[in-house]
């Protein structure tokens, strides 16, 4: 028959120390695992940076990738050009707000339009535009790590007041569209500059 010898006080203390150490290591491992899990979840959540109005998640797309196909690029620029030059002396605040969401801050669109808007208000005029055809993509390239498109189109701008009507001016429009983070615009691209030149012979 084997006789069990009860542990001494010192042995009890050593056992508790070992238990605490074991528990401490386990707790540390659990903490590390939790931190790693949180970090991984945070990285995963950062990869999802936008959603549609219906709640569909849009994953992150590097800015050096086009994200939009050519048909969507043409449609986007056409829509934005029409918005940019469709205003009247009554509703100009609303229409300018709708137009400026198409542009980057670097485009200075609002500042460039201010003199024309003031003229419209003063003379109670309406600005109209017509486009004989959709914009055409003439160049695609990466500038500073950002995918960029250059498009060309023709537009006829007209101004008409209660007593004055100007013959529409035909202009060639060169538009630079650049990729932007989806947090800046769910469109994925905004106009960075437009250049207007009179049509030769127009």
Residue pairs with C-beta under 8 A, 6 or more apart in sequence:
7 15
46 60
47 59
47 60
48 57
48 58
48 59
48 60
49 58
49 59
49 60
49 181
49 182
49 183
50 57
50 58
50 182
50 183
50 186
51 57
51 58
52 58
52 186
58 182
58 186
60 182
61 67
61 182
61 188
63 145
63 146
63 147
63 179
63 180
63 181
64 142
64 145
64 146
64 147
64 179
65 147
65 179
66 73
66 140
66 147
66 149
66 179
67 147
67 179
67 188
67 189
68 76
68 187
68 188
68 189
70 137
73 137
73 149
73 151
73 177
73 189
74 134
74 135
74 136
74 137
74 151
75 134
76 102
76 177
76 187
76 189
77 135
77 151
77 153
77 175
77 177
77 191
78 131
78 134
78 135
78 153
79 102
80 99
80 102
80 103
80 191
81 129
81 131
81 135
81 153
81 155
81 173
81 175
81 194
82 129
82 131
83 95
83 98
83 99
83 102
84 99
84 102
84 109
84 113
84 194
85 127
85 128
85 129
85 155
85 157
86 95
86 99
86 127
86 128
86 129
87 95
87 96
87 117
87 120
87 126
87 127
88 95
88 120
88 125
88 126
88 127
89 120
89 121
89 123
89 124
89 125
89 126
92 117
92 120
92 121
96 110
96 113
96 117
99 109
100 109
100 110
101 185
102 109
102 190
102 191
103 109
103 190
103 191
103 192
104 178
104 180
104 190
104 191
104 192
106 192
106 193
107 190
107 191
107 192
107 193
107 194
109 191
109 194
116 127
119 125
120 126
120 127
120 159
123 161
123 164
124 161
124 162
125 159
125 160
125 161
125 164
126 159
126 160
126 161
127 157
127 158
127 159
128 157
128 158
128 159
128 160
128 168
129 155
129 156
129 157
129 158
130 155
130 156
130 158
130 168
131 153
131 154
131 155
131 156
132 154
132 156
133 153
133 154
134 153
135 151
135 152
135 153
135 173
135 175
136 151
136 152
136 153
137 149
137 150
137 151
138 150
138 151
138 152
139 149
139 150
140 147
140 148
140 149
140 150
141 147
141 148
142 148
143 178
146 178
146 179
147 178
147 179
148 176
148 177
148 178
148 179
148 192
149 176
149 177
149 178
149 189
150 174
150 175
150 176
150 177
151 174
151 175
151 177
152 172
152 173
152 174
152 175
153 172
153 173
153 175
154 170
154 171
154 172
154 173
154 199
155 170
155 171
155 173
156 168
156 169
156 170
156 171
157 168
157 169
157 171
158 165
158 166
158 167
158 168
158 169
159 165
159 166
160 166
169 198
169 202
170 198
170 199
170 202
171 196
171 197
171 198
171 199
171 202
172 196
172 197
172 198
172 199
173 194
173 195
173 196
174 194
174 195
174 197
175 191
175 193
175 194
175 195
176 191
176 192
176 193
176 194
177 189
177 190
177 191
177 192
178 189
178 190
178 192
179 188
179 189
180 187
180 188
180 189
180 190
182 188
184 190
